[in-house]
Amino acid sequence: MKTNKLLMASSLACVMAGSSHAGLVAHYEFNGDLTDSSGNGNTATLVDGSGGSSTNTGGKLTLIHATNSGSNTEYVDTGVTPSTTAGTIAFFYTNTGIGGNHYSYNSTYSNAANGDDWEMWSYSDGRVRSRIESGTQSELQTPTIPNAVIGQEYHYAFTWVDTAGTVTYKGYVDGVLITTDTGGQAPSVGALYIGGGNNNHGANGIYGDFRIYDNTLDDAAVAALAVPEPSSAALLGLGGLALILRRRKG
């Protein structure tokens, strides 16, 4: 029975990992560089700014801006233009609150085409919003959800799909669906920026496991991303342990 449970856990982990890789366009793991580990060659670029600083190590990208530094902060240009037909943006994020924590001073992501479209940001009271075009805000965290807590890591995911000109988009926090909204035809996005850029103030936060998809992940796949995937070594370990237990049982 123990052997069967271990094999089932290993198999389930493989299935969940596989479903969360389908349609993956870019994957940034932040292990000292901005290499795309999806295999698509979408290596990102750090855009330097005198009003900000950054570190990139151990699976985490930290972006910091100085108070009232305007838009002259550091951000990451992924060079990837998300599909307007369907897609998903998913990542771990900790709002550090360094240098100020209020609207336009913590722009989680933005884009090259229009600074008011395809972005996520936070307010001073911990509210978090995301949208694909101005006026169609999706409330991911509010006083009743509740608000984001400074220094606490969350997993955010934002999905969208365009059906005959009507866009349905969903927002998730820690793998849980928070909101479903609709809007008009999604405008052109340009390259996606991690942090500020395009006249948006920069992020004061820590990113991890940033992913861009060209398909809309379902609830189960988003929930799988909210839990760090078991490494291949861990999966091999589970399989090996199962074999050992099987031999002992025999």
N, C-alpha and C positions, 0 to 999 in steps of 0.2 A: 504494500500500500504506500509506504514512504517513497519507494522508487517511482511509482506511478505519479505521485504528487510532484516530485522533483522534475520528472520528464514533462509533465503538464505545465509547470511553471516556466521551464526552459522554452517549451514550444510557444506558450503564450507570449513570452517576452520577444521571441523572434517575430511572431505575427504582428504584435504592436509596433515593433521597430520597423517592420516592412511597410505597414500602412502609413506610418509617419514620414516615410521617405518618398512615397509616390508623388511625382510632380515637383520634387525639390529642385529649385533653380540655383539657389545659393545658400551656403551654410558657413557661418563664421564662428569658429570655436575660440578665437582670441588666445592662442598659445604663443604669444610673442610676435605674431604677424597678423596680416589680414587676408591670409590665404583662404580661398573657397574650398571647403572639403567635400562639396557635393560632387566633384568631378567635372563640373562644367567650366572651370577656369575663370570664374568671375571674381578674381582677386580685387579687393577693395583698396581705396587710397585714403590715407589720413590727410585732411586739409588743415594745415596749420593756421592758427590765429593767435595774435599777441594777447588776446584777452582770455585765453584758455590753456589748459594743459591736459595731458592724457598719459595713462599707463596701460600696457597690454601684456598681461602675463597670467599664467595659471588658469586659463579658461575665462578670464574676466577682462573686460575693457572698461576702464574708468575714465569718464570725461568730466572735467571741472572747468567752470568759468568764473571769472572775477565778477563781483557785484558791479552792476551798471556798466558792464563791459560792452553793451550793445551786441551787435551780431558778429563781432570780430572774435569768434571763439573757434575752438577745434571741433571738427565733426568728421565723420567717415562717409565718403562717397562710394557707395557700393558699385556704381556703374550699371546697376540692374534696373531696367524699367519694368515695373510689375505689369502684368497683363490686366487690361481693363475688363476683360470678359469674365475672369474668375481668378481668385488668388487667395493667399493667406500670408500674413506676416506674424511670426511668433518668436518670442524671446523671453528671457528672464531679465528683470530689472529691479534695481534697488535705488530709490530716491534718497540721495545722501543729504540733500538740503544745504550743501556747502555753498556759500556765497549768495544765498537767497533761494527761496522756494516759492515761487508764485508764477502766475500766468506770464507766458513768454520768456520766463527765466528757467524753465525746465521743459524744453521741447524734446520729447523722447525720440521721435523721428519726423522727417519732413521729406521734401522732394525738390528736384531741380526745376520743375515747370511752374509751380505756383505755390508760394509759401502758405497759402490759406487752404490748400487741398492736400489730401493724402498725408495727414499728420496726426500725431498724438502729443498731448501736453498735459501738464498738471497745474492746479491752482494752489494758492497759499494754504487753503484749508484741507488739502489732500484729495480734492476731486480730480479725477482723471477722465479725459475725453479723447475720443478718436473720431476721425471722419475721413471721407473720401472727397467731399467737396464742401465748400463754405456753406453753412446754414443747415447741414444735415448731421449735427453732432450726435455721437453715440456715447452715452454716459456709462463708463465702465466702473467707476467708483464714485459714490455719492455719500452724503451723511447717513443714508439708510442702507447702504450696501455692505460694508461701510467704506469710509475714506481710506486712502492709502496711508500707511504709517511710515514716517521717516525712518530710514535705516532697516526696513523690513523688505526682504526680497519677495517679489511676486512674479508669476508667469502670466504674460499677456499674450493674447492671440486675437487677431482681427481678420475676419474672412469676408469675402464678397463674391457675388455672382450676378451677372447681368442677364436678365431674361426679357428679350424684346424691349429693351430700353429702360426697364425698371430694375434697379440694383437692390438686391437684398444683402444687407451686411450684418454680421454678428460680432459681438464682443465677448471675450472670455477672460476671466481672472482665475488663475490657479486651476485651469481645466474645467471651470464651471461656466456655462452659458449665462451671461448677465443680461444681455439686451439683443433684440432683433429689430432692425429698422429698415426702411426702404427709402430710396432716393431716385433721382433721375439718372440719365446716362452718365457714367463715370467719365470725367475729362481725362485728357492725356496727363500722365504723371511725371514724365521725365525720370531721371535716375533717382533711386531712393537714397536718402541720407539718414545715417544713424546719428542722432543728435540734432543740432540746429541746421544752419545753412539757409540760403535763400531768404535773407533778412529776418530769420527767426533767431532768437537767443538760444544759446547752447544748453546742453543737458548738464545737470549736476547729478550724475548717477553712475551705476555700475551695471554693465550689460553682460549677459552670458547666453551662449547657444542661440545666436540670432539666425533665423531662417526665413527665406522667401520662397513661396511656392507659386506655380502658375495654375493651381487648381484649388478648389474649396474643400478644405479638410472637414470631415464630419465631427460630431461631438466626441466620438470615441478616440479618433486620431488626435484631436486637440488635447483631450485628457491624458493621453499617453505622453505627449510632449511635456506636460506639466510636471511629470516625474522623470528625473534624469534617466536616460536609457542605460540598461546594463551594458557594460563593455563586452567586447567579444571574448575577452579573457574570463570575465565573470560567467558568461554563458558556457564557455568550454569547461569552466570549473563545475558548474551545475551538472553538465553532461557527464563529466568524469566521476563526480561523486555518485551520480545515479548508477553508473556502471559498477563502481566499487560495491555499492549496497546490493546490487543485483547479484554479484558474484558471491557476496557473503550469504545472501539469502539462499542461493543455490547450494 
